[in-house]
C-alpha cells in the first residue's frame, strides 16, 4: 500500500467515528456512523496525481445536520492525522444532502491546517460528475445536480477576470513556484474548457500551453518540477526572469480570453 492509500484509509476510518446527529434515528454501530459518501476530485481522480506534490482534494457527504459537535469532531479527526505522511496535502469539504446543491453556498472545509468555509465550484462539480473517484458510498450523480454548460463557462471566465487577472499585477506573488504553476495551468485549462467544453488535467494543460503562446522555458520549468525532474534553471535571477515572463504572457492572454468569451 502506498502512502496515499494508507492516508485515505486512515481518513475514512476517522470519519466513521463521527457522532450520528441526534436528529437522525439510526441504530448504533459503525455502519451508521460512516459518511454517506466520500469522493476525490482534482489530480487524484483525474489521472495526473503526483504523490507528495499534488493535493488530495476530497468531498465528504455527512449525515444531517452538521452541528457544532460535528465541526469539533471534524477538526479533531484532521488534527489526529497531522503527523501522517501527506496529511498537510489532504483537503476536504463537507456537505450534507440538503446543502449539496448550489455552487454559491459555502461549506465546512479543512485545508492548509485549519477549518473555514468555501464553495464547491462549478469546475469541481463538473469534475466530480465527469471523473470523480468514489472512495466510499454512492456516486456524485446521486447527490449533486449536474452543472449546465453556461454556468461552467461563466464561472471560468469570472475566475480568470476577477481572480487571476488582478493577481498578475501583484509582482511579489510570481517569484513563488505555486503562482507560476497554477497561473499557467489554470489559464490553459480555462482556454480549453471555453473552446471545447471539456475539462483537462494539468499534464494536458502543459501540453496545450506552447500552442497558446506561453513562454517555452517557463512551461518546461513547471513541467520538470511537477514531474520530479531536475530544473534547467534555479536561483533568484531565474525566479525574477520567470516572474516577468509569466506575468508578461498571462496579462494579455487573460484579457484576450475574457474579451472573447464574456
C-alpha positions as CSV (number, residue, x, y, z in Angstrom):
1,X,0.0,0.0,0.0
2,X,1.4,3.4,-0.9
3,X,1.4,6.4,1.3
4,X,-1.6,8.0,-0.4
5,X,-3.8,4.9,0.0
6,X,-2.7,4.5,3.6
7,X,-3.6,8.1,4.5
8,X,-7.0,7.7,2.7
9,X,-7.8,4.6,4.7
10,X,-6.9,6.3,8.0
11,X,-9.0,9.3,7.0
12,X,-12.1,7.2,6.2
13,X,-11.7,5.4,9.5
14,X,-11.6,8.8,11.3
15,X,-14.8,9.9,9.5
16,X,-16.6,6.7,10.6
17,X,-16.1,7.7,14.2
18,X,-18.1,10.9,13.9
19,X,-21.2,11.0,16.0
20,X,-24.6,10.4,14.4
21,X,-26.6,13.7,14.8
22,X,-29.4,13.3,17.3
23,X,-32.0,14.2,14.6
24,X,-31.1,11.0,12.7
25,X,-32.8,7.9,14.1
26,X,-30.2,5.2,13.3
27,X,-29.2,2.1,15.2
28,X,-25.9,2.1,16.9
29,X,-22.8,0.7,15.2
30,X,-20.0,1.7,12.8
31,X,-22.1,1.3,9.7
32,X,-24.4,4.1,10.9
33,X,-21.6,6.5,11.8
34,X,-19.9,6.4,8.4
35,X,-20.4,9.3,6.0
36,X,-22.9,8.9,3.2
37,X,-20.2,9.3,0.6
38,X,-16.6,10.4,0.1
39,X,-15.3,11.4,-3.3
40,X,-12.0,12.5,-4.7
41,X,-11.6,15.2,-7.5
42,X,-8.7,17.1,-8.9
43,X,-5.5,15.2,-9.8
44,X,-6.2,12.3,-7.5
45,X,-9.3,11.5,-9.6
46,X,-8.2,12.8,-13.0
47,X,-5.2,10.5,-13.5
48,X,-2.4,13.1,-13.1
49,X,-1.8,12.7,-9.3
50,X,1.9,13.1,-8.2
51,X,2.4,11.8,-4.7
52,X,4.0,14.4,-2.4
53,X,3.3,17.2,-4.9
54,X,-0.4,17.0,-5.7
55,X,-3.2,17.9,-3.2
56,X,-5.6,15.2,-2.1
57,X,-8.9,17.0,-2.9
58,X,-11.9,15.4,-1.3
59,X,-15.6,15.9,-0.7
60,X,-17.5,14.2,2.1
61,X,-21.2,14.0,2.4
62,X,-22.2,13.7,6.0
63,X,-25.5,12.8,7.7
64,X,-27.6,15.8,8.6
65,X,-27.3,18.1,10.3
66,X,-23.8,19.4,10.7
67,X,-23.8,20.6,14.3
68,X,-21.3,22.4,16.5
69,X,-20.2,18.9,17.7
70,X,-19.7,17.7,14.2
71,X,-17.4,20.7,13.5
72,X,-15.4,19.9,16.6
73,X,-15.1,16.2,15.7
74,X,-14.1,17.0,12.1
75,X,-11.3,19.3,13.5
76,X,-10.2,16.6,15.9
77,X,-10.2,13.9,13.2
78,X,-7.9,16.1,10.9
79,X,-5.7,17.1,13.8
80,X,-5.1,13.5,14.7
81,X,-3.8,12.8,11.2
82,X,-1.4,15.8,11.2
83,X,1.7,13.7,11.7
84,X,0.8,11.2,8.9
85,X,2.8,11.4,5.7
86,X,1.0,13.7,3.1
87,X,-1.6,14.8,5.7
88,X,-0.8,18.5,5.0
89,X,-1.9,18.0,1.4
90,X,-5.3,16.5,2.3
91,X,-8.2,18.9,1.9
92,X,-11.8,18.0,2.4
93,X,-15.1,19.9,2.1
94,X,-18.1,18.6,4.0
95,X,-21.6,18.6,2.5
96,X,-25.0,17.2,3.5
97,X,-27.8,16.0,1.2
98,X,-29.7,19.2,1.9
99,X,-26.7,21.5,1.2
100,X,-25.2,19.8,-1.8
101,X,-26.9,21.9,-4.5
102,X,-25.9,25.5,-5.3
103,X,-22.3,26.5,-6.2
104,X,-22.5,29.7,-4.3
105,X,-23.1,28.0,-0.9
106,X,-20.1,27.9,1.4
107,X,-19.4,24.6,3.2
108,X,-17.3,23.5,6.1
109,X,-13.8,22.8,4.8
110,X,-10.4,21.6,6.2
111,X,-7.4,22.8,4.2
112,X,-4.0,24.2,4.9
113,X,-4.2,23.1,8.5
114,X,-7.4,24.9,9.5
115,X,-11.2,24.9,9.3
116,X,-13.0,27.5,7.2
117,X,-15.9,27.7,4.7
118,X,-15.7,27.7,0.9
119,X,-17.8,26.9,-2.1
120,X,-17.7,23.7,-4.2
121,X,-17.2,25.5,-7.6
122,X,-18.8,24.5,-10.9
123,X,-15.4,23.2,-12.0
124,X,-15.2,20.9,-9.0
125,X,-18.8,19.8,-9.5
126,X,-18.2,19.0,-13.2
127,X,-15.0,17.1,-12.3
128,X,-17.0,15.0,-9.9
129,X,-19.6,14.2,-12.5
130,X,-17.1,13.5,-15.2
131,X,-14.3,11.6,-13.4
132,X,-14.9,11.7,-9.7
133,X,-13.4,8.8,-7.8
134,X,-15.7,7.2,-5.3
135,X,-13.8,6.4,-2.0
136,X,-17.0,5.5,-0.1
137,X,-20.7,5.4,-0.6
138,X,-22.7,6.5,-3.7
139,X,-21.6,8.2,-6.8
140,X,-21.6,12.0,-7.1
141,X,-24.5,12.0,-9.6
142,X,-26.7,10.6,-6.8
143,X,-26.3,13.7,-4.6
144,X,-25.0,16.6,-6.9
145,X,-27.2,18.2,-9.6
146,X,-25.5,18.4,-13.0
147,X,-23.6,21.6,-14.0
148,X,-25.1,23.4,-17.0
149,X,-22.5,24.4,-19.6
150,X,-23.4,28.1,-19.3
151,X,-22.8,28.0,-15.6
152,X,-19.4,26.3,-16.0
153,X,-18.3,28.8,-18.7
154,X,-19.5,31.8,-16.7
155,X,-17.5,30.7,-13.7
156,X,-14.3,30.0,-15.7
157,X,-14.5,33.5,-17.3
158,X,-15.2,35.1,-13.9
159,X,-12.3,33.3,-12.3
160,X,-9.9,34.4,-14.9
161,X,-11.2,38.0,-14.9
162,X,-11.8,38.6,-11.2
163,X,-9.1,36.5,-9.5
164,X,-6.2,35.7,-11.9
165,X,-6.1,38.9,-13.8
166,X,-5.7,41.2,-10.7
167,X,-3.2,38.7,-9.3
168,X,-1.0,39.1,-12.4
169,X,-0.4,42.7,-11.3
170,X,0.9,41.6,-7.9
171,X,4.6,41.1,-8.9
172,X,5.6,39.8,-5.4
173,X,3.5,36.7,-5.8
174,X,5.1,35.5,-9.0
175,X,8.5,34.7,-7.6
176,X,6.9,31.7,-5.9
177,X,6.5,28.4,-7.8
178,X,2.9,27.8,-6.8
179,X,1.7,31.0,-8.5
180,X,3.6,30.4,-11.8
181,X,2.4,26.7,-11.8
182,X,-1.2,27.4,-11.1
183,X,-1.4,30.6,-13.1
184,X,-0.2,28.9,-16.3
185,X,-2.1,25.6,-16.0
186,X,-5.3,27.2,-14.8
187,X,-5.3,29.5,-17.8
188,X,-4.7,26.7,-20.2
189,X,-7.5,24.6,-18.6
190,X,-9.8,27.6,-18.8
191,X,-9.0,28.1,-22.5
192,X,-9.7,24.5,-23.4
193,X,-13.0,24.5,-21.3
194,X,-14.2,27.6,-23.1
195,X,-13.1,26.4,-26.5
196,X,-14.2,22.8,-26.3
197,X,-16.5,22.4,-23.3
198,X,-14.3,19.8,-21.6
199,X,-12.0,19.7,-18.5
200,X,-8.3,18.7,-18.9
201,X,-5.6,17.7,-16.4
202,X,-2.5,19.7,-15.6
203,X,-0.5,17.4,-17.7
204,X,-2.7,18.2,-20.7
205,X,-2.6,21.9,-19.8
206,X,1.2,21.9,-20.0
207,X,0.9,20.3,-23.5
208,X,-1.6,23.0,-24.5
209,X,0.4,26.0,-23.3
210,X,3.0,26.2,-26.1
211,X,0.2,26.4,-28.7
212,X,-1.4,29.1,-26.7
213,X,1.8,31.2,-26.9
214,X,3.2,30.6,-23.4
215,X,7.0,31.1,-23.0
216,X,8.6,27.7,-23.6
217,X,11.2,28.0,-20.9
218,X,8.6,28.7,-18.2
219,X,6.4,25.8,-19.3
220,X,9.4,23.5,-19.2
221,X,10.3,24.7,-15.7
222,X,6.8,23.9,-14.5
223,X,6.8,20.5,-16.2
224,X,10.1,19.5,-14.8
225,X,9.3,20.4,-11.2
226,X,5.9,18.8,-11.4
227,X,7.2,15.5,-12.6
228,X,10.3,15.3,-10.4
229,X,12.9,16.2,-13.0
230,X,15.9,18.4,-12.4
231,X,15.0,22.1,-13.3
232,X,17.0,23.7,-16.1
233,X,17.4,26.9,-14.1
234,X,17.4,28.0,-10.5
235,X,18.3,30.9,-8.2
236,X,17.0,34.3,-7.6
237,X,17.9,35.7,-11.0
238,X,15.9,32.9,-12.7
239,X,12.9,33.5,-10.5
240,X,12.8,37.1,-11.3
241,X,13.1,36.4,-15.0
242,X,10.5,33.7,-14.8
243,X,8.1,36.1,-13.0
244,X,8.4,38.7,-15.7
245,X,7.9,36.1,-18.5
246,X,4.8,34.6,-16.8
247,X,3.2,37.9,-16.0
248,X,4.0,39.3,-19.4
249,X,2.3,36.4,-21.0
250,X,-0.7,35.9,-18.7
251,X,-1.9,39.5,-18.6
252,X,-2.6,40.0,-22.3
253,X,-3.6,36.3,-22.7
254,X,-6.3,36.6,-19.9
255,X,-7.5,39.9,-21.3
256,X,-8.0,38.3,-24.7
257,X,-9.7,35.2,-23.3
258,X,-12.1,37.3,-21.3
259,X,-12.9,39.6,-24.2
260,X,-13.6,36.7,-26.4
261,X,-15.9,34.7,-24.1
262,X,-17.6,37.4,-22.0
